[in-house]
Amino acid sequence: MTPEDALNEARAGSLRPVYLVAGEEQYLAARVVAALAEAARASDTMGLNDERISAADTKIESVLSAARTLPMFSKRRVLVVKGIESWEGGAKGKNGDAFDLLADYVQAPAPSTVLVLAAAKLDKRRRLYTQASKLGCLVVCDALSRGELPRWIARAASERGNEMSRDVAELVAELAGPELSAVSDAVERVCLYVGPGRAVDEEAVAACIVRVRPATVWELVDAVGQRDAGRALALLNDVYDPQDRGLRLVGVLAWNARQLLRFEAALAQGASAEDAARRAGAKPFKARDLQAQVRRTPRADLERWLLTLAGVDAALKGGSRRLPKAVLEHALLTLCRAAPERHAGRGA
């Protein structure tokens, strides 16, 4: 099942006797484990039936004994066992391999206990994993793909009562991803910034995450589009943030290039400028600016921008020994060159 499926079961209070929460996306895993434990505690008014165990410090017999312990003054107890991957080195109980003993328990669990097993990494060939998958109690918490991340961001904003367009969600993903803990923090900040019931727009993202005025970024894009290297370098001085090495600026520029490509594609399909802006994820009043940008910057150049920015992103994340600002300056000079065959990130 997906993390959302498990969260829905927790909200409904319809809990299974066992959950195996496995995957390296620790934000999702922690959220699922907390929700399941909270739902299981709902009937325990005295708080006597909530037990947390670290597998690294516990033998399998102790875990199984705790799981089979009857609840006190409540319908059920909850037992959370974290880090069961620590048993991967061959931990054994008196009656065999720890994972096989857990797999046996999963087949015939104690009905009065909600056992939540958590592992960041687990061999998928193990009987415990395949058994949990077969019984539908495996919760897979893998990292979201780049394509899934904007949907997750828009839904997270909606859960906080704020609307967020797909395009703005793409921008947040570009700036804060891919780890969900950082993404969730960014979503919370922009939602608090705009206030309850208000839409999150580019201005809010700029104020809370990028700390760069969108107008200044547009000016930088415009300077590159006009191949004005001098103005582009001057504007870089205004927007460069040494704390993040310019990574967020690169994210904004890449997002902007993709928006222009979507706008240009919509125009090519016969859409009006206003409709093309909507399809690109921009507000209709920006249609004129987008149209001017597209006229100045051919599709081949926009594609070249994305290649260059991908190289810059890799360089800023450790792929280059050069100073971050020097990497960005080189990238801007590359983007301002007229020859499309001169590619990205070379020398970045």
Beta strands, then each sheet from edge to edge (+ up, - down):
strand 1: 18-22
strand 2: 50-54
strand 3: 77-82
strand 4: 92-93
strand 5: 96-97
strand 6: 113-119
strand 7: 138-140
sheet 1: 2+ 3+ 6+ 1+ 7+
sheet 2: 4+ 5-
end
